[in-house]
Amino acid sequence: MIPVDRALRTAAARRDLVRAVVEGSRADVEMDWIEWKSSLNLTDRSSIFEIARQILGFANRDPERAARVLEGCAYLLVGVERQRLVGVLPVDSAEIEKKVNQYVGFDGPAWDFSYEQLDGLTVLVITVEPPRFGDPVHVLRREFGSHKSGAVFVRRFGRTDLADADAMRMLSQRAQRQATRIAVALEIVGNVPTIPAVDDRPEGVRRLASSKRERIADGKRPYAQGNKPQTSESSGDGYYAEVARDLVANLASRAPPIQLRLINLTDRNQRAVQVDVRVNGAVSAAYNDPQRSLVNKAYGVTTLGSTVTPFPIIPRLNVLAEGDGLRLLFAEEDLRPRHGVWLEAFRLAASGSLAGGAVTLTWYATATDTDGVSEGQLALPVHDFLTPGVLTDSSPATRHLPERSASRRSKR
C-alpha cells in the first residue's frame, strides 16, 4: 500500500506506485488520479495524442476533489498493467515534450515525466500537477482524427472523456473562482508546557536494565503476558540502546498533555485544514487517550476487551516515526471565519541529552479549498533535571535479554 497524503516526488515513490499497480495492492481500478497503459509506441502519433488526452483530462479536474489524494497530483503510467510489467522503449525526452505540447499547449497544463527502471524494464511515469481555482479550461490545441482543436477532455469516475454540460459548468466555475491562499495560525493552549527529560545516561540505563533482567529471570516478578524473556543474539550495546529508547517512550506516556489550537486568520471558511507537525531529535510521543493503544493507526477497527466495534474509526491524530524524528498528523478540520478549533492532545518526553534545551515543533497546514501552505514553529522547553527511568515488564526491551553472566548463574 502506498501513502496518498503526499505527492510522489521521488523516483523511489514513483517506483512504489508502479509496483502497487502491478501487485494490485492499492490501484485495483483506475481512479481519477491514476491511469495506466500496458504499452504505447512513443514514436507513434496516436500514442502521443493518447498521452496528451490523459494530461488534459487530469488537468481539467475539480480542485477540491483532486486535492483529497496525493496533494492533487495525477499520474499516467506507460508500460505496466495489473500483474505484469511490460515496459516501453525510451525515446528522447525533449522529443516527447515537444510532441505532447503540440496538443496540450506550451502554456497549458503543468506536467513532467520520468523513466523509472524496475526489474530490468523501463516504465514511463507522467506527473500532472494539481488543478487550481482560477485555472482556464485546458483544451486540445491541435486536431487529431475526429477530435477537433478546442475539444475539452475531463477525468471522472476513472475515465477520460469529452466534457459534457455538467463538466463544462464545473470548469467555468473553476476558472471564475479566484485562487485563495491558506492563512492559519497554530498556538499552544494555556501555559507553555515544559517537556520532561528521562535519565537515560549509559551508566543509569545499564543499572536499570540489569536490575530488571535479574528480577524477571529470578521470578521475583511475573512475566507480562506473552513476554517471556529470551537470550538476545544482539550485542549488549544494542540492547541497552533499546532500553534507553523505551525509557523515553514510557516517560512520554506519563508526561503532561500538550494542547494546540488551530486558528483561521481569514474572513472566509477554510475546509479540511490538515496540520502536519514534525519533531526532530531524541523525542518520543504518546497519545493523550490511553485507549488509543487499541486503535489501528491506519483507519481500522477498535477493540475494547472482547468487543469489536464493526465500523471504521478515523483517528484524530496519528503519531508516526519518520527519519530521525516524529511526525504528528492531525485529522482535517473545517474552520469558520476568525474561529479556531482545539486539536487532539498529545504527550512528549525527551532524552536526557536534551535536558535544559528546547524541542522545536515545525508545523505545516494545508486545505482543500485554498492554495499554499501555512507554516511555523513552536519551541517547547525541556526540563533541566532528569526524571528517573521506568522499565515495565511489557516493554519490548524485556523480550530479548542478554545472557546473564556465569558468576550470576553459579549463585543459583
C-alpha positions in Angstrom: 0.0 0.0 0.0 1.3 3.4 -0.9 0.6 6.5 1.2 -1.6 9.1 -0.6 -1.2 12.1 1.7 1.8 13.5 -0.2 2.6 13.8 -3.9 5.1 11.3 -5.3 8.1 13.5 -5.8 11.0 10.9 -5.7 12.0 8.1 -8.0 11.5 5.6 -5.2 8.0 6.8 -4.6 7.1 6.6 -8.3 8.5 3.1 -8.5 6.4 2.1 -5.4 3.3 3.3 -7.4 4.2 1.2 -10.3 4.6 -1.9 -8.1 1.3 -1.1 -6.4 -0.4 -1.3 -9.9 1.3 -4.5 -10.8 0.5 -6.1 -7.5 -3.0 -4.7 -7.3 -2.3 -3.7 -3.7 -3.9 -0.3 -4.0 -4.8 0.6 -7.5 -7.2 -2.2 -8.2 -9.1 0.0 -10.6 -8.1 3.2 -12.4 -9.3 6.3 -10.4 -9.4 10.0 -11.0 -5.8 10.4 -10.1 -4.2 7.5 -12.0 -4.3 5.8 -15.4 -2.0 3.2 -16.8 -1.3 1.8 -20.3 0.2 -1.6 -20.9 2.2 -0.3 -23.9 2.4 2.7 -26.2 4.8 3.3 -29.0 6.3 6.6 -28.0 7.3 7.5 -31.6 3.8 7.0 -32.9 1.5 10.0 -33.3 -1.6 8.2 -31.9 0.3 7.3 -28.8 1.5 10.9 -28.3 -2.2 12.0 -28.7 -3.3 9.5 -26.1 -0.7 10.8 -23.6 -1.9 14.4 -24.3 -5.5 13.4 -23.9 -4.8 11.9 -20.5 -2.9 15.0 -19.4 -5.7 17.3 -20.4 -8.3 15.1 -18.6 -6.2 15.2 -15.4 -5.7 19.0 -15.7 -9.5 19.5 -16.0 -10.5 18.0 -12.7 -12.3 19.7 -9.8 -9.6 21.2 -7.5 -11.4 20.2 -4.2 -11.9 16.7 -5.3 -8.4 16.3 -6.7 -6.8 17.6 -3.5 -8.0 14.7 -1.5 -5.3 12.4 -2.9 -1.6 13.0 -3.4 -2.0 16.7 -3.0 -3.9 16.9 -6.2 -1.3 15.4 -8.5 -2.2 12.7 -11.1 -0.1 10.0 -12.7 -0.1 8.3 -16.1 2.0 5.1 -16.2 3.0 3.6 -19.6 4.4 0.1 -19.7 2.5 -1.5 -16.9 -0.7 -3.5 -16.3 -2.1 -5.4 -13.4 0.0 -8.5 -12.5 2.6 -7.7 -15.2 5.4 -5.2 -16.1 5.5 -4.6 -19.9 7.9 -1.8 -20.3 8.4 0.8 -23.1 11.2 1.7 -25.5 12.5 5.1 -24.3 12.8 8.0 -26.7 14.5 11.3 -26.4 12.9 13.4 -23.6 12.9 16.6 -25.5 11.2 15.0 -28.4 8.3 13.7 -26.2 7.9 17.1 -24.6 7.8 18.9 -27.9 5.3 16.5 -29.5 2.9 16.3 -26.5 2.9 20.1 -26.1 1.7 20.5 -29.6 -1.6 19.0 -28.3 -1.8 20.4 -24.8 -0.1 23.7 -25.4 3.3 25.0 -24.4 1.4 27.3 -22.0 -1.1 24.6 -21.0 -1.2 22.2 -18.0 1.9 21.8 -15.9 3.3 18.3 -16.4 6.6 16.4 -16.2 7.8 12.8 -16.8 10.5 10.4 -15.9 11.7 6.9 -16.9 11.7 4.5 -14.0 13.6 1.2 -14.0 12.0 -1.9 -12.5 13.1 -5.5 -12.9 15.2 -4.6 -16.0 12.3 -2.8 -17.7 11.6 0.9 -18.3 8.3 2.5 -17.3 7.2 6.0 -18.3 5.7 7.9 -15.4 4.0 11.2 -16.2 3.1 13.6 -13.4 0.3 16.2 -13.9 0.3 19.0 -11.4 -2.8 19.7 -9.3 -5.7 21.8 -10.8 -6.3 25.1 -9.1 -9.1 27.6 -8.8 -8.6 30.2 -11.4 -7.2 27.8 -14.0 -8.5 28.2 -17.5 -10.3 25.3 -19.3 -7.5 23.3 -20.9 -8.4 22.4 -24.5 -6.9 20.3 -27.3 -4.6 22.6 -29.3 -4.3 20.5 -32.4 -6.8 18.4 -34.3 -6.4 14.6 -34.2 -8.7 12.2 -36.0 -12.3 13.1 -35.1 -11.2 15.4 -32.3 -11.2 19.0 -33.4 -9.0 21.7 -32.0 -10.6 23.1 -28.9 -12.0 19.8 -27.7 -12.3 19.5 -23.9 -11.4 16.3 -22.1 -12.2 15.6 -18.4 -11.3 12.9 -16.0 -14.2 11.5 -14.0 -15.0 8.1 -12.5 -11.8 6.5 -13.7 -12.3 7.6 -17.3 -11.1 10.4 -19.6 -13.9 11.5 -21.9 -15.1 14.6 -23.7 -16.7 17.1 -21.3 -20.5 17.1 -21.0 -22.6 20.1 -19.9 -22.1 19.4 -16.2 -18.3 19.2 -16.6 -18.2 22.4 -18.6 -20.2 24.2 -15.9 -17.7 23.0 -13.3 -14.7 24.1 -15.4 -16.4 27.5 -16.0 -16.9 28.0 -12.2 -13.4 26.9 -11.6 -12.0 29.5 -14.0 -14.1 32.3 -12.4 -13.2 31.4 -8.9 -10.1 33.2 -7.8 -7.5 31.1 -6.1 -7.1 31.9 -2.4 -4.2 31.1 -0.1 -4.5 29.4 3.3 -3.9 31.6 6.3 -4.0 29.9 9.7 -2.1 30.1 13.0 -1.2 27.4 15.5 -0.8 28.2 19.1 -0.3 26.4 22.4 -3.4 26.4 24.7 -2.6 27.7 28.2 0.9 28.0 29.6 3.8 26.7 27.5 4.5 23.2 28.9 7.9 22.0 29.8 8.8 18.6 28.4 10.2 16.1 30.9 13.6 14.5 30.2 14.4 11.0 31.3 17.6 9.8 32.9 19.0 7.7 30.0 22.7 8.1 30.7 24.6 4.9 29.9 25.5 4.0 33.4 21.9 4.5 34.7 20.5 2.5 31.8 22.8 -0.4 32.5 21.9 -0.4 36.2 18.2 -0.3 35.5 18.4 -3.0 32.8 20.5 -5.2 34.9 18.1 -4.9 37.8 15.1 -5.6 35.6 16.8 -8.6 34.0 17.6 -10.2 37.3 14.2 -9.6 38.8 12.4 -11.1 35.9 14.9 -14.0 35.4 14.8 -14.8 39.2 11.0 -15.0 39.1 10.5 -12.3 41.6 8.0 -10.6 39.3 5.8 -12.4 36.9 6.3 -12.1 33.1 4.0 -9.8 31.3 1.6 -11.9 29.2 3.4 -13.3 26.1 6.6 -11.6 27.2 8.9 -14.4 28.5 12.4 -13.2 28.2 14.8 -14.8 25.7 18.5 -14.6 25.3 19.4 -11.8 22.9 21.6 -12.6 19.8 22.5 -8.9 19.5 25.3 -7.1 21.2 24.8 -5.7 24.7 25.2 -2.1 23.4 22.3 -2.7 21.0 20.2 -4.0 23.9 20.9 -1.0 26.1 20.2 1.4 23.3 16.8 -0.2 23.0 16.2 0.1 26.8 17.1 3.8 26.6 14.5 4.4 23.8 11.9 2.6 25.9 12.7 4.8 28.9 11.9 7.9 26.9 8.7 6.3 25.4 7.5 5.2 28.9 8.0 8.7 30.2 6.1 10.2 27.3 3.0 8.2 28.3 3.2 9.8 31.8 4.0 13.4 30.6 1.6 16.3 30.8 -0.7 16.6 27.8 0.0 19.3 25.2 -3.0 21.0 23.5 -2.7 23.0 20.3 -5.3 25.4 18.8 -5.7 25.9 15.1 -7.0 29.4 14.2 -8.5 30.7 10.9 -7.0 34.1 10.3 -9.3 35.0 7.4 -12.9 36.1 6.9 -13.7 33.1 4.8 -14.3 29.4 5.5 -11.4 27.1 5.1 -12.3 23.5 4.5 -10.4 20.3 5.5 -7.4 22.0 7.0 -4.8 19.5 8.0 -1.9 20.2 10.3 1.3 18.2 10.0 3.9 18.6 12.8 7.5 17.4 12.6 9.6 16.9 15.7 13.3 16.2 15.3 15.7 14.8 17.9 15.6 12.2 20.6 11.9 12.7 21.5 9.1 10.2 22.0 5.3 11.0 21.7 2.3 9.3 23.2 -1.4 9.7 22.7 -3.4 11.5 25.4 -6.2 9.0 25.2 -5.0 5.7 26.8 -7.4 3.7 24.7 -5.6 4.8 21.5 -3.2 1.9 22.0 -6.1 -0.2 21.0 -6.8 1.6 17.8 -5.3 0.6 14.5 -3.3 3.6 13.3 -4.5 3.1 9.8 -8.2 3.6 9.5 -9.1 0.4 11.3 -11.2 -1.3 14.0 -11.2 -0.5 17.7 -11.0 -3.5 20.0 -12.2 -2.9 23.6 -11.8 -6.0 25.6 -13.7 -8.7 23.8 -16.0 -6.3 22.0 -15.2 -5.4 18.4 -16.7 -2.2 17.0 -17.8 -3.0 13.5 -17.3 0.4 12.0 -14.1 2.2 10.9 -12.5 4.6 13.4 -10.9 7.7 11.9 -8.2 8.7 14.5 -7.9 12.4 15.4 -4.2 12.1 15.5 -1.6 9.7 14.1 1.9 9.6 15.5 4.4 8.3 13.0 8.2 7.6 13.2 9.9 9.4 10.3 13.6 9.5 9.8 15.4 10.7 12.9 12.2 12.2 14.4 8.5 12.1 14.7 5.5 13.2 12.6 2.2 14.2 14.2 -0.5 14.1 11.6 -3.8 15.6 12.8 -7.3 15.0 11.4 -8.7 17.5 8.9 -10.7 20.4 10.4 -13.2 22.8 8.9 -12.6 26.3 10.1 -15.2 29.1 10.3 -14.0 32.7 9.7 -11.9 34.0 12.5 -12.6 30.9 14.6 -10.4 28.2 16.0 -10.5 24.6 17.0 -8.6 22.5 19.5 -6.5 19.7 18.0 -6.2 16.3 19.7 -3.9 16.5 22.7 -0.6 14.5 22.8 2.3 14.0 25.2 6.1 14.4 24.6 9.2 13.3 26.5 12.9 13.9 25.7 16.1 12.1 26.1 18.4 13.4 28.9 20.7 14.7 26.2 18.2 17.5 25.6 17.8 18.5 29.2 17.9 22.2 29.7 17.4 22.9 26.0 14.3 23.0 23.8 12.3 20.9 21.4 11.2 22.6 18.2 7.8 21.7 16.6 7.8 22.6 12.9 4.2 22.7 11.6 2.6 22.9 8.1 -1.0 23.4 7.3 -2.9 22.8 4.0 -6.5 23.0 3.0 -8.5 21.5 0.1 -10.2 24.8 -1.0 -7.2 27.1 -0.8 -3.7 27.1 -2.2 -0.4 27.3 -0.5 1.0 26.2 2.9 0.9 27.9 6.2 3.9 27.0 8.4 5.6 28.0 11.5 7.5 26.7 14.6 6.7 26.3 18.3 9.5 25.9 20.8 8.9 23.8 24.0 11.5 24.0 26.8 12.9 20.8 28.2 13.3 20.3 32.0 16.9 20.8 33.2 16.6 17.9 35.6 16.3 14.3 34.8 13.3 12.1 35.7 14.3 8.5 36.8 13.5 6.0 34.1 10.9 3.2 34.5 11.2 0.0 32.5 8.0 -2.1 32.6 7.6 -5.8 32.2 5.6 -5.2 29.0 8.4 -3.2 27.5 9.7 -4.6 24.2 13.2 -4.3 25.7 12.5 -7.1 28.2 11.7 -9.6 25.5 15.3 -10.2 24.5 17.5 -10.1 27.5 21.3 -10.5 27.3 22.6 -13.8 28.7 23.4 -13.5 32.4 27.0 -13.7 33.4 28.5 -17.1 34.5 29.1 -15.7 38.0 25.4 -14.8 38.4 24.3 -18.3 37.2 26.7 -20.0 39.6 24.8 -18.5 42.6 21.6 -20.3 41.7 
